[in-house]
């Protein structure tokens, strides 16, 4: 009879050990205080490489998701080439017009002295008029090129790329920077211009990189009718024409919450969880119904509190062994 009782006890209360092989100390075995709670002696925490981090209060500015693309600079370079060519023509026309004006002055003096005929004076006057017209035409051509550039690209990009050499354009010419155009959602109005945004070609917020505002685009998006912006991306290369996702700060007030490292979040049955250390030996599994991806990790509201200790290493181990204590042992049947 005593042997039978002992066997029943072993089947109902299976021994679970995380210690190294040969460690038969019953005090080292964890116990389960509830479906979402697990107890672990300090020795076992060390073996499981459990690490925690104290949570601190944080604020996060709400963001607007928008879309855009990397702009090919060839149209701007073509405008620059046209403008430089028109400058050359204007310089040539200016030289001819100056020469014709001087020749007309000399011809008039000689005509007054009856040295040359009136016909010769008329020919020189016509030549001077023609050269002045060519000068005006070349000047108008330059103004037309600049006006067209401003309509398409705005004043700043026109100044950078079309009107001579500019240090801001050098980075683009040397392929150290890229030009990005972002379109806001329809009817979206920002209180101020977004000085910086984060962009990623794969739509992943955690890997997004910083881009800085260049200027507001003159036109709106032809599909959404939202405002468009030009941004400068440095230090990263994305293929021209690639579609990108952008995150820019919304005009709403910042919200309060907690940032947790990416390693703190685990998933089970489609639900996100974290383990909170509630005492020296106890850990509680807590569901995270909503979270926002951020370069700092994940931003969580309401569920976590400042001062709590979240497990940042070993959470998966805790989950695995907690589930082992919950699932009935099939060998006991």
C-alpha positions in Angstrom: 0.0 0.0 0.0 2.7 2.6 0.8 4.3 1.9 -2.6 1.0 2.5 -4.4 0.5 5.8 -2.7 4.0 7.0 -3.6 3.4 6.1 -7.3 0.1 8.1 -7.4 1.8 11.1 -5.9 4.6 11.0 -8.5 2.0 10.9 -11.3 -0.1 13.8 -9.9 2.8 16.1 -9.1 5.5 15.6 -11.8 8.9 17.0 -10.8 10.1 19.6 -13.2 13.8 20.7 -13.0 15.8 23.3 -14.9 19.0 22.6 -13.0 22.0 20.9 -14.5 22.2 17.1 -14.7 22.9 15.6 -11.4 21.3 18.4 -9.3 18.6 16.6 -7.2 17.9 19.5 -4.8 14.0 19.8 -4.6 14.3 23.4 -3.5 15.6 24.4 -7.0 12.4 23.3 -8.8 10.0 26.1 -9.9 6.4 26.2 -8.9 3.3 27.6 -10.7 1.1 29.9 -8.6 -1.4 30.5 -11.4 -2.1 30.2 -15.1 0.0 33.3 -15.9 2.5 33.2 -13.0 5.7 31.2 -12.5 8.1 31.0 -9.6 11.8 30.5 -10.1 14.6 30.3 -7.6 17.5 32.8 -8.1 19.7 29.8 -9.0 17.4 28.8 -11.8 17.1 32.4 -13.0 20.8 32.4 -13.4 20.8 29.2 -15.3 18.0 30.4 -17.6 19.9 33.7 -18.2 16.9 35.8 -17.0 17.5 39.5 -17.3 15.1 42.3 -16.5 14.9 46.1 -17.2 13.1 48.6 -15.1 10.5 50.5 -17.1 10.5 54.2 -17.3 7.7 56.6 -18.3 7.9 57.9 -21.9 6.0 59.9 -24.4 5.6 59.3 -28.1 4.4 61.8 -30.7 1.6 60.3 -32.8 2.6 59.7 -36.4 0.9 59.9 -39.8 1.8 57.3 -42.4 2.2 58.6 -45.9 3.8 57.3 -49.1 6.2 58.6 -51.7 9.0 57.6 -54.0 12.7 58.3 -54.7 13.0 61.0 -57.4 15.2 60.6 -60.4 17.1 63.8 -60.7 17.5 63.6 -64.5 14.7 66.1 -65.3 16.4 68.6 -63.0 19.8 68.0 -64.6 18.2 68.5 -68.0 16.8 71.9 -66.9 20.2 72.8 -65.6 21.8 71.9 -69.0 19.2 74.0 -70.8 19.7 76.9 -68.5 23.5 76.8 -68.9 23.1 76.5 -72.7 20.8 79.6 -72.7 23.4 81.4 -70.5 26.0 80.8 -73.2 23.7 82.0 -75.9 22.9 85.1 -73.9 26.6 85.9 -73.3 27.2 85.6 -77.1 24.1 87.7 -77.9 25.2 90.3 -75.3 28.6 90.5 -77.0 27.1 91.0 -80.4 24.6 93.5 -79.2 27.4 95.5 -77.5 29.5 95.4 -80.7 26.5 96.5 -82.8 25.7 99.3 -80.5 29.3 100.6 -80.7 29.4 100.2 -84.5 26.1 102.1 -84.8 27.5 105.0 -82.8 30.6 105.2 -85.0 28.5 104.9 -88.1 26.3 107.8 -87.0 29.3 110.0 -86.4 30.7 109.1 -89.9 27.3 109.8 -91.4 27.2 113.2 -89.8 30.5 113.9 -91.5 29.2 112.7 -94.8 31.8 110.0 -94.9 29.3 107.1 -95.3 25.9 106.9 -96.9 22.5 106.9 -95.3 22.0 103.4 -96.6 25.0 102.2 -94.7 23.7 103.9 -91.5 20.3 102.2 -92.0 22.0 98.8 -92.4 24.0 99.2 -89.2 20.9 100.4 -87.4 19.0 97.3 -88.5 21.9 95.1 -87.4 21.9 96.7 -84.0 18.2 96.1 -83.7 18.5 92.5 -84.7 21.3 91.8 -82.2 19.3 93.5 -79.4 16.3 91.3 -80.3 18.5 88.2 -80.1 19.7 89.3 -76.7 16.1 89.8 -75.5 15.1 86.4 -76.8 18.0 84.6 -75.0 17.1 86.5 -71.8 13.4 85.4 -72.2 14.5 81.8 -72.7 16.3 81.8 -69.4 13.3 83.3 -67.6 11.1 80.7 -69.2 13.4 77.8 -68.1 13.5 79.2 -64.5 9.7 79.7 -64.4 9.1 76.2 -65.6 11.5 74.8 -63.0 9.8 76.8 -60.2 6.4 75.5 -61.2 7.5 71.9 -61.1 10.2 71.9 -58.4 9.8 75.0 -56.4 12.2 77.9 -55.6 14.7 76.0 -53.4 15.4 73.1 -55.8 15.5 75.5 -58.7 18.2 77.5 -56.8 20.1 74.4 -55.9 20.2 72.6 -59.3 19.4 75.1 -62.0 21.0 78.4 -60.9 24.7 77.5 -61.0 26.7 75.5 -58.6 25.4 75.1 -55.1 26.9 73.1 -52.2 23.5 71.6 -51.3 23.3 70.1 -54.8 26.8 68.7 -54.7 25.7 65.9 -52.3 23.1 64.8 -54.9 25.6 65.0 -57.8 28.1 62.8 -55.8 25.3 60.3 -54.9 25.8 61.0 -51.2 22.1 62.1 -51.0 18.8 61.3 -52.6 15.7 63.4 -53.2 12.4 61.9 -51.9 8.9 63.2 -52.6 6.2 62.4 -50.0 2.4 62.9 -50.5 0.2 63.5 -47.5 -3.2 61.9 -47.2 -6.1 63.8 -48.7 -7.3 66.8 -46.7 -4.4 66.4 -44.2 -3.2 69.7 -42.9 -0.2 70.0 -40.7 0.2 72.9 -38.3 3.9 73.3 -39.2 6.1 71.8 -41.9 7.5 68.4 -41.0 11.2 69.2 -40.5 12.1 65.5 -40.4 10.4 62.2 -41.3 11.4 58.5 -41.2 11.3 56.5 -44.4 11.7 52.8 -45.3 11.3 51.1 -48.7 9.9 47.9 -47.1 7.4 49.7 -44.9 9.0 48.6 -41.6 9.0 51.3 -39.0 11.8 49.8 -36.9 14.2 50.0 -39.8 13.2 53.5 -41.0 15.8 56.1 -41.5 15.8 59.9 -41.1 15.1 62.3 -44.0 15.2 66.1 -43.7 12.8 68.6 -45.3 13.9 70.5 -48.4 10.8 72.3 -49.4 7.0 72.0 -50.0 6.3 70.9 -53.5 4.4 73.4 -55.7 1.7 70.9 -56.7 -0.5 68.3 -55.0 -0.7 64.6 -55.6 -2.8 64.0 -58.7 -4.6 61.0 -57.2 -5.1 61.9 -53.5 -4.9 65.7 -53.9 -2.8 65.7 -50.8 0.1 68.1 -50.3 3.5 67.0 -51.4 7.0 67.6 -49.8 10.5 67.1 -50.9 13.0 65.5 -48.5 16.7 64.9 -48.5 17.9 61.4 -47.6 21.6 61.1 -46.7 23.8 58.1 -46.0 21.4 55.5 -47.6 20.8 54.4 -51.1 17.4 53.4 -52.4 16.8 52.7 -56.1 15.3 55.5 -58.1 11.6 55.2 -58.5 11.3 52.9 -55.5 8.1 53.4 -53.5 8.6 54.1 -49.9 6.6 54.5 -46.7 7.1 57.6 -44.5 6.2 58.4 -40.9 5.9 62.0 -39.9 4.8 63.6 -36.7 1.1 64.4 -36.4 -0.1 67.7 -34.9 -1.7 65.8 -32.0 -0.3 66.0 -28.5 2.2 63.4 -27.4 0.8 60.3 -25.6 2.2 58.7 -22.5 3.3 55.1 -22.3 6.3 52.8 -22.0 9.0 51.8 -24.3 10.1 48.1 -24.1 12.9 46.4 -25.9 12.1 44.2 -28.8 13.5 41.2 -27.0 10.9 41.6 -24.2 7.9 40.8 -26.5 7.0 37.2 -27.1 4.0 35.6 -28.9 1.8 32.7 -27.9 -1.4 31.7 -29.8 -1.3 34.9 -31.8 -1.2 37.1 -28.7 1.8 39.3 -27.7 3.0 38.9 -24.1 5.7 40.1 -21.7 6.9 38.7 -18.4 7.0 41.1 -15.4 9.1 40.3 -12.4 6.7 40.8 -9.4 9.1 39.7 -6.7 12.5 38.1 -6.2 11.2 34.7 -7.4 7.9 35.4 -9.1 7.2 36.3 -12.7 3.8 37.2 -14.2 2.9 36.9 -17.8 0.9 39.9 -19.1 -0.9 40.3 -22.4 0.0 43.2 -24.6 -3.2 43.9 -26.7 -1.8 46.8 -28.6 1.7 48.1 -29.3 3.4 50.4 -31.8 6.7 49.7 -33.5 9.4 52.2 -32.9 13.2 52.4 -33.4 13.5 52.1 -29.6 11.5 48.9 -29.6 7.8 48.8 -28.9 5.6 51.6 -27.4 2.9 50.3 -25.1 0.1 52.3 -23.5 -1.9 51.6 -20.3 -0.8 47.9 -19.8 2.6 48.5 -18.2 3.6 51.0 -15.4 6.8 52.8 -14.7 9.0 51.1 -12.2 7.9 47.6 -13.1 10.6 45.1 -14.2 10.1 43.6 -17.6 12.1 40.5 -18.6 14.3 41.3 -21.6 16.1 38.0 -21.9 14.8 34.6 -21.2 11.1 35.3 -21.7 10.8 32.4 -24.2 12.3 30.1 -21.6 9.9 31.2 -19.0 6.9 30.7 -21.3 8.1 27.2 -22.3 8.4 26.0 -18.8 5.3 27.7 -17.7 3.3 25.9 -20.4 4.9 22.6 -19.3 3.4 23.0 -15.8 0.0 23.8 -17.3 -0.3 21.1 -19.9 -1.1 17.7 -18.3 1.6 15.1 -18.5 0.5 12.4 -21.0 2.7 9.8 -19.3 0.5 10.1 -16.2 -2.5 8.7 -18.0 
